[in-house]
Amino acid sequence: MFGKKREKKENGKPSWKENHRAFVCTMNGTRELQIENYGSLGDYDEEKIVLHCYQCKMVIEGERLCIEYFTDIDMRITGRVHSVQFQK
């Protein structure tokens, strides 16, 4: 639950290492996604959620999608997941 303190440059922006970290996506069946180290949340509704990750864009499509919780480190998405796509 408690993440590591993020490294910052002197100008307040994240360091190169922070910007290029990998994200982790764990899918439990077709009803739950746990995502760690995502970049930012884009558009979302009950049928589509877009996450802007550090190297790509992640598009989750399904039915009755719901963001159960999110922090700056991780999030949980529930609902009926039909597809997960990664786009450059």
Backbone torsions as a table, in degrees:
resi	resn	phi	psi	omega
1	MET	NA	-40.0	179.9
2	PHE	-94.3	120.2	-177.6
3	GLY	-89.0	170.3	175.6
4	LYS	-70.4	151.3	176.2
5	LYS	-68.5	132.0	-177.7
6	ARG	-72.9	139.7	177.2
7	GLU	-76.0	138.0	179.6
8	LYS	-129.0	147.1	172.1
9	LYS	-79.0	174.1	179.4
10	GLU	-62.3	-30.6	-177.6
11	ASN	-83.2	4.7	176.7
12	GLY	89.8	-6.4	179.2
13	LYS	-87.0	153.4	177.4
14	PRO	-61.0	148.6	179.5
15	SER	-72.3	169.8	177.7
16	TRP	-57.4	-43.0	-179.9
17	LYS	-61.0	-41.7	179.5
18	GLU	-65.8	-40.9	-178.4
19	ASN	-71.8	-21.0	-174.4
20	HIS	-113.4	24.9	177.3
21	ARG	-79.3	154.1	-178.6
22	ALA	-83.8	148.9	174.5
23	PHE	-101.4	158.5	-178.1
24	VAL	-120.5	129.9	179.8
25	CYS	-123.8	117.8	179.3
26	THR	-115.4	124.0	-179.3
27	MET	-109.8	125.3	178.2
28	ASN	-105.1	97.8	-175.7
29	GLY	66.9	-144.6	177.2
30	THR	-110.2	11.1	-173.3
31	ARG	-113.4	-6.9	-176.4
32	GLU	-152.1	135.7	173.8
33	LEU	-123.6	133.2	173.5
34	GLN	-114.6	121.8	-176.2
35	ILE	-122.9	128.8	179.1
36	GLU	-118.2	147.2	176.5
37	ASN	62.4	34.0	175.1
38	TYR	-74.9	162.6	-178.7
39	GLY	-81.6	-71.8	-179.9
40	SER	-150.1	159.6	179.5
41	LEU	-87.9	129.1	177.4
42	GLY	-99.3	-135.8	178.7
43	ASP	-70.1	149.1	175.3
44	TYR	-156.1	146.7	170.5
45	ASP	-154.6	-167.9	-176.0
46	GLU	-72.1	-12.0	-177.9
47	GLU	-115.5	-12.6	-176.5
48	LYS	-154.5	134.1	175.5
49	ILE	-128.9	130.0	179.8
50	VAL	-114.5	126.4	176.0
51	LEU	-116.3	134.3	176.6
52	HIS	-97.1	101.3	-179.7
53	CYS	-87.5	178.3	-172.9
54	TYR	-70.9	-32.3	-178.9
55	GLN	-113.8	-9.8	-175.1
56	CYS	-158.1	-178.7	174.3
57	LYS	-113.1	134.7	-179.4
58	MET	-109.8	124.4	-178.5
59	VAL	-116.7	119.8	179.7
60	ILE	-109.2	125.1	179.7
61	GLU	-121.3	145.7	-179.9
62	GLY	176.3	-155.9	179.8
63	GLU	-121.9	141.9	177.7
64	ARG	49.1	43.1	178.3
65	LEU	-70.1	139.3	-177.7
66	CYS	-142.6	132.9	174.1
67	ILE	-86.7	103.4	-176.8
68	GLU	-63.9	-44.1	174.6
69	TYR	-160.3	158.7	171.4
70	PHE	-152.3	145.8	173.4
71	THR	-127.3	-174.1	177.2
72	ASP	-74.5	-5.9	-178.1
73	ILE	-110.9	-42.2	-175.8
74	ASP	-145.2	168.9	177.8
75	MET	-154.0	157.7	174.8
76	ARG	-124.9	130.1	178.5
77	ILE	-116.4	130.3	177.0
78	THR	-120.8	165.3	-177.6
79	GLY	129.6	-170.4	178.4
80	ARG	-94.8	105.6	-177.1
81	VAL	-85.5	123.5	178.0
82	HIS	-95.7	-40.3	-178.4
83	SER	-154.4	152.3	173.5
84	VAL	-128.3	120.4	-178.7
85	GLN	-120.4	145.4	177.0
86	PHE	-116.4	125.7	-178.4
87	GLN	-124.8	145.5	176.8
88	LYS	-77.9	NA	NA
